[in-house]
Amino acid sequence: MPVVNRIADFAEDMKTWRRHLHTIPELGFDLPETSSFVAERLREFGVDELHEGIAQTGMVAIINGQGIGPTIGLRADMDALPIPENTGVEYASTKDGNMHACGHDGHTTMLLGAAKYLTETRNFSGRVALIFQPAEESGGGAGVMVDEGIMDRFAIDQVYGIHNAPGLPVGEFLTTPGALMAAVDEFHVNIQGLGGHGAMPHETRDPVMAACGIAQAIQTIVSRNHYALQDLVISVTQIHTGTTDNVIPDTAYINGTVRTFDPGVQAMVMKRMQEIVDGQASSYGVEAKLDYEVGYPATINDADKAAFAVSVAEEISGEGKVDAVGRREMGAEDFSYMLQARPGAYLFLGQGESAGLHHPKYNFNDEVSPVGASFFVRLVERAQPMR
């Protein structure tokens, strides 16, 4: 079964919605224009309930089916990134320094397309809860919505989400049972030394050399403290210090990211990083403070729900176009909080060859929207058939 015919009929409308959303990218929890546009469309479609102001600008729309049954949750993220756009398209961002560089405009459009179809047909039992979420890129909006009680408030039994995938052929799906995306943590190291003249280093306690030593030693956690067949990434991504060539500064700063799947590995990294920072600081005669921030947990699909989602995806994309045991990846996703609260699955949907995610030339492929919307509606109709 390819794209649902009725959804194909309003594919041009979906393109219009998506391109409008692309012009108004907003960040974090502060999405007034985006959420207003989404709410207007949902009211036009005739959803039965619209609950706004969840996690500030998030919302849950309820569509009632025919007859008593459970509630299935479908989620789309709405926020953009603080990246200047360089696509050259006529519908480019109108907000300087912000752009939809991760395709959340497309994710929102796919769920709006599903909403339009489901309100028209209601070919299912129970209810659908459409979850429009802010702050996926930073702030953990999914976790905030869960903490504000959406799963219990709307009696959601299972939950699903989609993310577009550059490089995967258009309309093909990829997922896997169990862990799909990594947990993400960040670390900050602030170093206090004693500055002075660059020609007289013996009179200083050099934080620059300490920063170099700490950054290099942190990399040995992966190469010397970790079993090579388990997944772990540690990347030092920032070192800031100094102002000119002939002054040894007083301070230095190091920042980076840690990606894991196993809580035991995560705990080992935290322990070793503290030991390294303390030891290196002592050896260089400086003071150093580690601030380790635990972030989004790993995105872990329920095995049964993932298998069900794969069977639905195969109806839409066709045989041989769904990778049901795809490679897990070290990127992170706050949908993980929803999967901790309820069983469900997260899938990647191919958008063909394009610039990568979080790139200034990235642009969501509008051909994908009807595919994603069709997947969502068939998921509902098969999970909750009319009795």
Buried (B, 14 or more C-beta within 10 A) or exposed (E): EEBBEBBBEBBEBBBBBBBBBBBBBBBBBBBEBBBEBBBEBBEEBEBEEBBBEBBBBBBBBBBBBBEEBEBBBBBBBBBBBBBEBEBEEEBBBEBEEBBBBBBBBBBBBBBBBBBBBBBEBBBBBBBBBBBBBBBBBBBBBBBBBBEBEBBEEBEBBBBBBBBBBBEBEBBBBBBBBBBBBBBBBBBBBBBBBBBBEBEEEEEBBBBBBBBBBBBEBBBEBBEEBBEEEEBBEBEBEEBEBBEEEEEBBBBBBBBBBBBBBBEEBBEBBBEBBEBBBEBBBEEBBBBBEBEBEEBBBBBBBBEEBBBBBBBBBBBBBEEEBBBBEBEBBBBBBBBBBBBBBBBBBBBBBBBBEBBEBEBEBBBBBBBBBBBBBBBBBBBBBBBBBEE
